[in-house]
Amino acid sequence: MRKRLQELITEIEPEIIELRRQIHSCPEAGFAEEKTAALISEILTREGIEHEREVAQTGVVGIVGSGSGPVIGIRADMDALPIEEKTGLSFSSEKENMMHACGHDGHVAILLGVAIAAAEIADELPGKIKLIFQPAEEGPGGAAPMIAEGVLENPSVDYMLSLHIWSKEEAGYIGLKQGAFFASADEFDLDILTESAHGASPHQGQDAILIASKIVQSLQGIVSRNIDPVKSAVITVGKIMGGYRRNVIADNVRLEATVRALDTEVRSLLHKRIEEVVAGICASEDADYKLDYRKLYPPLINDEKVVDHIYQEALKIAGQERVKFIDDPTMGAEDFAHFLQQRPGAMFLLGGQNPDKGITAPHHHPEFDFDEDIMALGVEVFLTTALSLMNSRP
């Protein structure tokens, strides 16, 4: 079976690359991936793969195989970013201020490669592969809505797999991490509401800018004094808006922030302490406030068993030198984490950087690209790991 899969993947590799380029040239924002979804549906229909469209608005879900063994869900995200492309590629974005700057075009093409190859061996699969093309990973998040609409049921998924093309590592590198891999991502908007006054008479009002300054400083104390030093947490106030002119005491200021953690207990503690700090400072300054705290993506926690299956298969394909365990997690976030809250599974990294080809730009950069030669590797790791999990016993 392994040799046959390799032959199939080699045969379809040019089509996988062409599909990636077609998707790249027509980037679409989250929950607006209409043309991408139509292309996916076209390929699945051609291959005779039963599928459903408009799952969580623009998502597509297909099923390959009829075996009675485990069902393996494989997820690819479809959305692009509001960035003006500056790669100079012949298949650059045809849309102003919109590009695939995070590799999602590659993720979709790789999963389509899985679909095409799996369709050829569908009768031999001991279980089933559920192909999950997810909208809106970059925001506001498409995983949770897909789960709410039953994507993990009918048939019930036993294990989940996903990958992320990674610009920090060389092409062909496969990165694995047990346990916590990506951080949670929450955010809040805080409006501080006070009474204005003339800048020469500050005692007649409450200075929202001064109060905001105290809150920003105190928030950093949560990380340094309330969180266990061996655990990771981030509170970043990335935007402050307020004030009218130099001689007016501001009566309102808005803070916008992101909050990150690698485990659920720290995540909950951050939320609790942020609310307490804001309430305490505003009370002491006789100020009103409105706090809109939004919990978005949970920490992404890889399952050890699934990681081991990926590792064993990746070793056979890529060799020891190109398969590595990653020491430190990233404080970036990934909404694949929602799937891993529901089912055991794992995400792995697929290196995409190639300095010899001038491919070095980071994610979310106008010049981002990846080495297309890695996509066949992604297809093979997905398929062999899926087969390994189908043949595993509890």
FENHUKA-V921489 format. One record per pair of residues at least 12 apart in sequence whose ideal C-beta (glycine too) atoms are under 7 Angstrom apart, sorted by the first residue. I is the first residue (numbers start at 1). J is the second residue. If there is no record, write none. Layout:
i->I j->J
i->I j->J
This chain:
i->1 j->387
i->2 j->384
i->5 j->117
i->5 j->380
i->5 j->383
i->5 j->384
i->6 j->380
i->8 j->117
i->8 j->120
i->9 j->113
i->9 j->117
i->9 j->376
i->9 j->379
i->9 j->380
i->12 j->113
i->12 j->116
i->12 j->117
i->13 j->376
i->16 j->109
i->16 j->110
i->16 j->112
i->16 j->113
i->16 j->375
i->16 j->376
i->16 j->379
i->17 j->372
i->17 j->375
i->19 j->109
i->19 j->112
i->20 j->105
i->20 j->106
i->20 j->109
i->20 j->372
i->20 j->375
i->21 j->91
i->22 j->39
i->23 j->36
i->23 j->39
i->23 j->105
i->23 j->108
i->23 j->109
i->24 j->91
i->24 j->100
i->24 j->105
i->25 j->91
i->25 j->92
i->25 j->93
i->25 j->94
i->26 j->94
i->27 j->80
i->27 j->93
i->27 j->95
i->27 j->98
i->27 j->99
i->27 j->100
i->28 j->79
i->28 j->80
i->29 j->79
i->29 j->80
i->29 j->82
i->29 j->98
i->30 j->79
i->30 j->135
i->30 j->136
i->30 j->138
i->30 j->139
i->30 j->140
i->30 j->142
i->31 j->57
i->31 j->58
i->31 j->135
i->31 j->136
i->32 j->58
i->33 j->58
i->33 j->78
i->33 j->79
i->33 j->135
i->34 j->58
i->36 j->78
i->36 j->108
i->37 j->53
i->37 j->58
i->37 j->60
i->40 j->60
i->40 j->108
i->40 j->112
i->40 j->133
i->41 j->53
i->41 j->60
i->43 j->112
i->43 j->115
i->44 j->62
i->44 j->115
i->47 j->115
i->47 j->116
i->47 j->119
i->48 j->119
i->49 j->62
i->49 j->64
i->49 j->115
i->49 j->119
i->50 j->62
i->50 j->63
i->55 j->146
i->55 j->149
i->55 j->151
i->56 j->135
i->56 j->142
i->56 j->145
i->56 j->146
i->56 j->149
i->57 j->135
i->58 j->135
i->59 j->133
i->59 j->134
i->59 j->135
i->59 j->142
i->59 j->146
i->60 j->133
i->61 j->130
i->61 j->131
i->61 j->132
i->61 j->151
i->62 j->115
i->62 j->131
i->63 j->128
i->63 j->130
i->64 j->115
i->64 j->118
i->64 j->119
i->64 j->122
i->64 j->128
i->64 j->129
i->64 j->131
i->65 j->118
i->65 j->122
i->65 j->125
i->65 j->127
i->65 j->128
i->65 j->129
i->67 j->125
i->67 j->126
i->67 j->127
i->67 j->128
i->69 j->126
i->69 j->127
i->69 j->390
i->70 j->127
i->70 j->158
i->70 j->159
i->70 j->389
i->70 j->390
i->71 j->127
i->71 j->128
i->71 j->130
i->71 j->155
i->71 j->156
i->71 j->157
i->71 j->158
i->72 j->127
i->72 j->129
i->72 j->130
i->72 j->158
i->72 j->159
i->72 j->161
i->72 j->386
i->72 j->389
i->72 j->390
i->73 j->130
i->73 j->132
i->73 j->152
i->73 j->157
i->73 j->160
i->74 j->111
i->74 j->114
i->74 j->129
i->74 j->131
i->74 j->132
i->74 j->161
i->74 j->162
i->74 j->382
i->74 j->386
i->75 j->132
i->75 j->134
i->75 j->160
i->75 j->162
i->75 j->336
i->75 j->339
i->76 j->107
i->76 j->108
i->76 j->110
i->76 j->111
i->76 j->133
i->76 j->134
i->77 j->104
i->77 j->107
i->77 j->134
i->77 j->137
i->78 j->104
i->78 j->108
i->78 j->133
i->78 j->134
i->78 j->135
i->79 j->104
i->79 j->135
i->79 j->136
i->79 j->137
i->79 j->138
i->80 j->98
i->80 j->99
i->80 j->100
i->80 j->104
i->81 j->99
i->81 j->101
i->81 j->102
i->81 j->138
i->81 j->364
i->82 j->97
i->82 j->98
i->83 j->99
i->83 j->101
i->83 j->364
i->83 j->366
i->84 j->96
i->84 j->97
i->84 j->366
i->85 j->99
i->85 j->366
i->86 j->366
i->86 j->367
i->87 j->367
i->87 j->369
i->89 j->369
i->101 j->363
i->101 j->364
i->101 j->365
i->101 j->368
i->102 j->138
i->102 j->363
i->102 j->364
i->103 j->164
i->103 j->165
i->103 j->352
i->103 j->370
i->104 j->137
i->106 j->165
i->106 j->370
i->106 j->375
i->107 j->163
i->107 j->165
i->108 j->133
i->109 j->375
i->110 j->375
i->110 j->378
i->110 j->379
i->111 j->131
i->111 j->133
i->113 j->375
i->113 j->379
i->114 j->131
i->114 j->379
i->114 j->382
i->114 j->383
i->115 j->131
i->117 j->379
i->117 j->383
i->118 j->383
i->125 j->390
i->126 j->390
i->126 j->391
i->127 j->390
i->128 j->155
i->129 j->386
i->130 j->157
i->132 j->146
i->132 j->151
i->134 j->146
i->137 j->335
i->141 j->296
i->141 j->297
i->141 j->335
i->143 j->335
i->143 j->336
i->143 j->338
i->143 j->339
i->144 j->338
i->147 j->338
i->147 j->339
i->147 j->342
i->152 j->342
i->152 j->343
i->157 j->343
i->158 j->343
i->159 j->306
i->159 j->343
i->159 j->344
i->159 j->345
i->159 j->389
i->160 j->339
i->160 j->340
i->160 j->343
i->160 j->345
i->161 j->345
i->161 j->346
i->161 j->382
i->161 j->385
i->161 j->386
i->162 j->336
i->162 j->347
i->163 j->347
i->163 j->348
i->163 j->350
i->163 j->378
i->164 j->334
i->164 j->347
i->164 j->349
i->165 j->350
i->165 j->352
i->165 j->370
i->166 j->349
i->166 j->350
i->166 j->351
i->166 j->352
i->167 j->352
i->167 j->353
i->167 j->361
i->167 j->362
i->167 j->363
i->167 j->368
i->167 j->370
i->168 j->353
i->169 j->349
i->169 j->351
i->169 j->353
i->170 j->351
i->170 j->353
i->170 j->354
i->171 j->351
i->171 j->352
i->171 j->353
i->171 j->354
i->171 j->371
i->171 j->373
i->171 j->374
i->172 j->318
i->172 j->322
i->172 j->351
i->172 j->374
i->172 j->377
i->173 j->322
i->173 j->324
i->173 j->351
i->174 j->314
i->174 j->318
i->174 j->322
i->174 j->323
i->174 j->348
i->174 j->349
i->174 j->350
i->174 j->381
i->175 j->324
i->175 j->326
i->175 j->348
i->175 j->349
i->176 j->307
i->176 j->310
i->176 j->311
i->176 j->325
i->176 j->326
i->176 j->348
i->177 j->302
i->177 j->325
i->177 j->326
i->177 j->329
i->178 j->302
i->178 j->304
i->178 j->307
i->179 j->301
i->179 j->302
i->180 j->262
i->180 j->263
i->180 j->299
i->180 j->301
i->180 j->329
i->181 j->300
i->181 j->302
i->181 j->329
i->181 j->347
i->182 j->299
i->182 j->300
i->182 j->329
i->182 j->330
i->182 j->332
i->182 j->333
i->182 j->334
i->182 j->337
i->183 j->260
i->183 j->261
i->183 j->262
i->183 j->299
i->183 j->330
i->183 j->331
i->183 j->332
i->183 j->333
i->184 j->260
i->184 j->261
i->184 j->267
i->184 j->297
i->184 j->298
i->184 j->299
i->184 j->333
i->185 j->258
i->185 j->260
i->185 j->296
i->185 j->297
i->185 j->333
i->186 j->259
i->186 j->271
i->186 j->293
i->186 j->294
i->186 j->295
i->186 j->296
i->187 j->257
i->187 j->258
i->187 j->259
i->187 j->294
i->187 j->296
i->188 j->257
i->188 j->259
i->188 j->274
i->188 j->291
i->188 j->292
i->188 j->293
i->188 j->294
i->189 j->254
i->189 j->256
i->189 j->292
i->190 j->254
i->190 j->255
i->190 j->278
i->190 j->289
i->190 j->291
i->191 j->252
i->191 j->254
i->191 j->289
i->191 j->290
i->192 j->208
i->192 j->211
i->192 j->212
i->192 j->252
i->192 j->253
i->192 j->282
i->192 j->287
i->192 j->289
i->193 j->252
i->193 j->287
i->193 j->288
i->193 j->289
i->194 j->206
i->194 j->207
i->194 j->208
i->194 j->211
i->194 j->251
i->194 j->287
i->195 j->251
i->196 j->248
i->196 j->249
i->196 j->250
i->196 j->251
i->197 j->249
i->198 j->247
i->198 j->248
i->199 j->246
i->199 j->247
i->199 j->248
i->199 j->249
i->200 j->247
i->202 j->249
i->205 j->249
i->205 j->251
i->206 j->285
i->206 j->286
i->206 j->287
i->207 j->249
i->207 j->250
i->208 j->242
i->208 j->250
i->208 j->251
i->208 j->252
i->208 j->253
i->208 j->287
i->209 j->242
i->209 j->243
i->209 j->250
i->209 j->253
i->211 j->281
i->211 j->282
i->211 j->285
i->211 j->287
i->212 j->240
i->212 j->242
i->212 j->253
i->212 j->255
i->214 j->281
i->215 j->255
i->215 j->277
i->215 j->278
i->215 j->281
i->216 j->237
i->218 j->277
i->218 j->281
i->219 j->235
i->219 j->237
i->219 j->274
i->219 j->277
i->220 j->235
i->222 j->235
i->222 j->270
i->222 j->273
i->222 j->274
i->222 j->277
i->223 j->235
i->226 j->269
i->226 j->273
i->227 j->266
i->227 j->269
i->231 j->262
i->231 j->263
i->231 j->266
i->232 j->261
i->232 j->262
i->232 j->331
i->233 j->260
i->233 j->261
i->233 j->266
i->233 j->270
i->234 j->260
i->234 j->331
i->235 j->257
i->235 j->259
i->235 j->270
i->236 j->257
i->236 j->258
i->237 j->255
i->237 j->257
i->238 j->256
i->238 j->257
i->238 j->258
i->239 j->256
i->240 j->253
i->240 j->255
i->241 j->253
i->241 j->254
i->242 j->254
i->260 j->331
i->260 j->333
i->261 j->299
i->262 j->299
i->262 j->329
i->263 j->299
i->264 j->298
i->264 j->299
i->267 j->299
i->271 j->293
i->274 j->293
i->275 j->291
i->275 j->293
i->278 j->291
i->297 j->333
i->297 j->334
i->297 j->335
i->297 j->337
i->298 j->337
i->298 j->338
i->298 j->341
i->299 j->337
i->300 j->334
i->300 j->336
i->300 j->337
i->300 j->340
i->300 j->347
i->301 j->340
i->302 j->346
i->302 j->347
i->303 j->344
i->303 j->345
i->303 j->346
i->305 j->344
i->306 j->344
i->306 j->345
i->306 j->346
i->307 j->346
i->309 j->385
i->309 j->388
i->309 j->389
i->310 j->346
i->310 j->348
i->310 j->381
i->310 j->385
i->311 j->323
i->312 j->388
i->313 j->381
i->313 j->384
i->313 j->385
i->313 j->388
i->314 j->381
i->317 j->377
i->317 j->380
i->317 j->381
i->317 j->384
i->318 j->377
i->334 j->347
i->350 j->374
i->350 j->377
i->350 j->378
i->351 j->374
i->352 j->370
i->352 j->371
i->352 j->374
i->354 j->371
i->357 j->371
i->359 j->371
